[in-house]
Structure formats: structure tokens, C-alpha cells
């Protein structure tokens, strides 16, 4: 919650426990952040990285039909 690079955090079911959306300037900053957040934390056993190549759609609005 205190890390400004973490833009979103979701507690999920399935293979992973959490999904984090991070914003970093470059891979050096990403590597430093993973060392700080993951490798230095004994509660983190493993993590997987997916790098966004481009944004297709971004939004957090919840569509609500006023007629319902």
C-alpha cells in the first residue's frame, strides 16, 4: 500500500494470490523494486512477470444501466 510504483493490487483465486499492476521507468527500476518487494520478503515464494507491450483499453468505470 505504501509503494507508489504499485498502481493496483488484487487478491485473487487460482494459481497466484495477488496481481499487482506496477508502473516503472525502466527495467533497472523494475529489478530494484522486485529485489525490495519480493526477494527480500520471506513470504514471497515465487512471482511471475508479464510486461505490457501496449495499452489496448484502460478504464475502471463500472457500467451501470440506470433503467435497471
Secondary structure as UniProt FT lines:
FT   TURN            4..5
FT   STRAND          6..11
FT   STRAND          18..22
FT   HELIX           27..34
FT   HELIX           35..39
FT   TURN            42..43
FT   TURN            66..67
//
